[in-house]
Amino acid sequence: MVYGTHMSDRIFFSLAALAAVLMVALALVYPQGIGKRSPKPFGHETYYAIEARKDAAAAAAAAKAKAAKAAAKPADASAMRGPL
C-alpha cells in the first residue's frame, strides 16, 4: 500500500454529496447569461431590458423633436389675410 492511512468511505461520500447539493443550490440562484433575471443577490438588468430602454428613449426623443419642429413651423400666412 502506497499510503499509510486512507480516508473513510463514509466521510468521503458524505463530503461529495454535500458538495453536489451546494453546487445545485448555487446553480439555482446564479445568473445564467442574458436571459431571465436571477433572484437577489445575483439579479441584474438584462441586456434586452437595457436595449429596450435605449430604444424607448430614442423613440421619445424623436417624437419630442418632431413635436418641437411642428410647433416651430410658421402658421400659413394665407389663412390670416382674411377675405380680399
TARA-V908549 format. One record per helix or strand of 3 or more residues. SS is the DSSP state (H for helix, E for strand). FROM is the first residue (numbers start at 1). LEN is the number of residues. Records with the same first field share a line. If there is no record, write none. Layout:
SS->FROM-LEN ; FROM-LEN
This chain:
H->9-21 ; 47-26 ; 77-5
